[in-house]
Amino acid sequence: MKVLENKVCIITGAASGIGWVTAQKFANEGATIVIWDVQKEKGESAVAELMASGAKASFQLVNTASFEATEQAAKEVFDTYGKIDVIINNAGITRDATLAKMSIDDWQKVIDVNLTGVFNCTKSVSPYMVNAGCGRIINTSSVVALYGNFGQSNYVAAKSALIGLTKVWSRELGRKGITVNAVAPGFIATDMIKTVPEKVINALLEKTPLQRLGQPEDIANAYVFLASDAASFITGQCLSVDGGITL
Ligand SMILES: NC(=O)c1ccc[n+]([C@@H]2O[C@H](COP(=O)([O-])OP(=O)(O)OC[C@H]3O[C@@H](n4cnc5c(N)ncnc54)[C@H](O)[C@@H]3O)[C@@H](O)[C@H]2O)c1
């Protein structure tokens, strides 16, 4: 039996990057995939690809920054599949600038998606898990939540807050059979880091014991583990998957 056989898994931001690779890996492990993303075309073609490979999958155009949208989408998932087993709160954006140059709008946009979006998704989905007496909530934090980063006040504020929320929700929801964990990816080769100058990437690699950027698969593997029965006694944790850069 595959490790996620028949699990209904919502993956936010799975139209591209780490989320998309996670969707493929979860589908290979037998999961039913629900993609929530703001990119309609990419999301729909991702689902078509998953279905062509024999997986059960659907796409919903959801801006996770809107509670109305996440609440409605969660209801639709439950009405369609009868349960929600796992949510990976993976959707995220960056709008980098130093404190002096960061606009209020860029501060707010990143907080809305990377922090409020995770609150919205978890608040919308968790009642179904509570009623079922089981569930897995996995939050995507970041290596920069653990040691800060130049030019990322908004992003680091949100990603650090997710580690705190992971602990709060694991305390609140543990008695209901739900585990809540976070993954803190290091620097992963996706579109998100295309704007990082080569010089900066090289400096990061020098500090990384494993001497490479992470691949989306590295993060997807951690999500599979945390969503699987093998992780049933793990909650409130933040797992670094970063090649050792935080050592
Ligand atoms: N790439 C890295 O080095 C790295 C490192 C640490 C953490 N992360 C985190 O991993 C997650 C995935 O990052 P990625 O590198 O795959 O990025 P990506 O930009 O490739 O993918 C992000 C996805 O989120 C979607 N999205 C953005 N705003 C949304 C919204 N409001 N509602 C729904 N979907 C939305 C995008 O459309 C996109 O499909 C993010 O939370 C990111 O912060 C990435």
The ligand as an SDF file (V2000), in Angstrom:
LIG
                    3D

 44 48  0  0  0  0  0  0  0  0999 V2000
   12.3950   28.5630   -3.0740 N   0  0  0  0  0  0  0  0  0  0  0  0
   12.9870   28.7340   -1.9100 C   0  0  0  0  0  0  0  0  0  0  0  0
   14.2270   28.8830   -1.8270 O   0  0  0  0  0  0  0  0  0  0  0  0
   12.1920   28.7280   -0.6320 C   0  0  0  0  0  0  0  0  0  0  0  0
   12.8830   28.7300    0.5820 C   0  0  0  0  0  0  0  0  0  0  0  0
   12.1840   28.7220    1.7750 C   0  0  0  0  0  0  0  0  0  0  0  0
   10.7920   28.7120    1.7520 C   0  0  0  0  0  0  0  0  0  0  0  0
   10.1390   28.7200    0.5660 N   0  0  0  0  0  0  0  0  0  0  0  0
    8.6830   28.7250    0.6150 C   0  0  0  0  0  0  0  0  0  0  0  0
    8.1890   27.5990   -0.0920 O   0  0  0  0  0  0  0  0  0  0  0  0
    6.9030   27.9050   -0.6340 C   0  0  0  0  0  0  0  0  0  0  0  0
    6.8950   27.6020   -2.1170 C   0  0  0  0  0  0  0  0  0  0  0  0
    7.8740   28.4080   -2.7310 O   0  0  0  0  0  0  0  0  0  0  0  0
    8.3560   28.1870   -4.2440 P   0  0  0  0  0  0  0  0  0  0  0  0
    9.8070   28.4320   -4.2560 O   0  0  0  0  0  0  0  0  0  0  0  0
    7.8080   26.9280   -4.7850 O   0  0  0  0  0  0  0  0  0  0  0  0
    7.6600   29.4590   -4.9090 O   0  0  0  0  0  0  0  0  0  0  0  0
    6.9040   29.6250   -6.3110 P   0  0  0  0  0  0  0  0  0  0  0  0
    6.8270   31.1040   -6.5180 O   0  0  0  0  0  0  0  0  0  0  0  0
    7.5140   28.7640   -7.3460 O   0  0  0  0  0  0  0  0  0  0  0  0
    5.4510   29.0530   -5.9870 O   0  0  0  0  0  0  0  0  0  0  0  0
    4.5500   29.7220   -5.1370 C   0  0  0  0  0  0  0  0  0  0  0  0
    3.1380   29.3580   -5.5580 C   0  0  0  0  0  0  0  0  0  0  0  0
    2.2300   30.0290   -4.6830 O   0  0  0  0  0  0  0  0  0  0  0  0
    1.1820   30.5660   -5.4660 C   0  0  0  0  0  0  0  0  0  0  0  0
    0.5670   31.6950   -4.7670 N   0  0  0  0  0  0  0  0  0  0  0  0
    1.1080   32.9200   -4.5440 C   0  0  0  0  0  0  0  0  0  0  0  0
    0.2210   33.6970   -3.9010 N   0  0  0  0  0  0  0  0  0  0  0  0
   -0.8950   32.9510   -3.6890 C   0  0  0  0  0  0  0  0  0  0  0  0
   -2.1550   33.1990   -3.0790 C   0  0  0  0  0  0  0  0  0  0  0  0
   -2.4550   34.3850   -2.5430 N   0  0  0  0  0  0  0  0  0  0  0  0
   -3.0710   32.2030   -3.0600 N   0  0  0  0  0  0  0  0  0  0  0  0
   -2.7940   30.9870   -3.6110 C   0  0  0  0  0  0  0  0  0  0  0  0
   -1.6220   30.7020   -4.2090 N   0  0  0  0  0  0  0  0  0  0  0  0
   -0.6860   31.6730   -4.2460 C   0  0  0  0  0  0  0  0  0  0  0  0
    1.8510   30.9890   -6.7560 C   0  0  0  0  0  0  0  0  0  0  0  0
    0.9210   31.1790   -7.8020 O   0  0  0  0  0  0  0  0  0  0  0  0
    2.7980   29.8240   -6.9890 C   0  0  0  0  0  0  0  0  0  0  0  0
    2.1660   28.7780   -7.7100 O   0  0  0  0  0  0  0  0  0  0  0  0
    6.6510   29.3810   -0.3070 C   0  0  0  0  0  0  0  0  0  0  0  0
    5.8750   29.4810    0.8720 O   0  0  0  0  0  0  0  0  0  0  0  0
    8.0400   29.9250   -0.0420 C   0  0  0  0  0  0  0  0  0  0  0  0
    8.0140   31.0450    0.7760 O   0  0  0  0  0  0  0  0  0  0  0  0
   10.8000   28.7350   -0.6180 C   0  0  0  0  0  0  0  0  0  0  0  0
  1  2  1  0
  2  3  2  0
  2  4  1  0
  4  5  1  0
  4 44  2  0
  5  6  2  0
  6  7  1  0
  7  8  2  0
  8  9  1  0
  8 44  1  0
  9 10  1  0
  9 42  1  0
 10 11  1  0
 11 12  1  0
 11 40  1  0
 12 13  1  0
 13 14  1  0
 14 15  2  0
 14 16  1  0
 14 17  1  0
 17 18  1  0
 18 19  2  0
 18 20  1  0
 18 21  1  0
 21 22  1  0
 22 23  1  0
 23 24  1  0
 23 38  1  0
 24 25  1  0
 25 26  1  0
 25 36  1  0
 26 27  1  0
 26 35  1  0
 27 28  2  0
 28 29  1  0
 29 30  1  0
 29 35  2  0
 30 31  1  0
 30 32  2  0
 32 33  1  0
 33 34  2  0
 34 35  1  0
 36 37  1  0
 36 38  1  0
 38 39  1  0
 40 41  1  0
 40 42  1  0
 42 43  1  0
M  CHG  2   8   1  16  -1
M  END
$$$$
